[in-house]
Amino acid sequence: MFQDCAEDFNIEYDGKSPCGNDTLLCYKDREILCRFDGDNRVVLPKFKDIKENINAVFVFSETDARYFLALDTVFSAEGFEYKNTELLKSAAEDKNQFAAITGFHYKSFHEENRFCGRCGERLAHYPKKRCMLCENCGNEVFPKISPAVIVGVIDGETDSIVLTKYADRDYKKYALVAGFAEMGESAENAAKREVMEETGLEITDLKYYKSQPWGFSQNLLLGFFARVKNSQEIKMDETELSEAVWVKREDVPAVPDSISLTGEMMWAFKSRQCGL
């Protein structure tokens, strides 16, 4: 998955001013200023590629690069153009793909937090932390991270897994059972609840698989596998799903090297690497 290349990234805040060779993350709505090289890798502009004055904030650093988010103004740079962030999902996996996706998370945070939720005054970027500060009441606002669970429900008797399709969404491919953890709820209990709500199935032997930051929607995805308990009859929640079916291992529509945790988990089951 795309975040696997992020081991060399340093998220500690760096308040030093950017230099010409630092990388700029510039977004316009759901588009990012970039280009793709011959290997379909994301190429991002440097500060020296931008002619205008730039108001930017530090995002994170890497072994030989620092990344900054452009604020307020839409920039242009020769050889670069604005492309839909959805294209990042099919780009070659490397550090710039990770940076572009995570930068979109930070960009969304800045757009959604212009005013203080406590007193209503305008927020300003805090130059010493990755947060927004209300200078009127002292409220500090940090980037939102919403925990969500993804569950691969397995039936050992038929060697099958539950695959679902969302209702009323643009995404039409098969996925696993998924949903957000609620206030006061553990990830494990969220997994059990979401499976029961969406499919009517009870689960047991819940096993943690892996997590993934998903900057497209400001989520932290937590993946689990589990075995079905008692009845295998699916009672689908039609308000959430358009389809929920048991699919044999060999018929699971999965491929290796998926960008998403859902895709990787489907492949892990198909290739017998999920541990259940």
Disulfide bonds with the S-S distance in Angstrom:
none
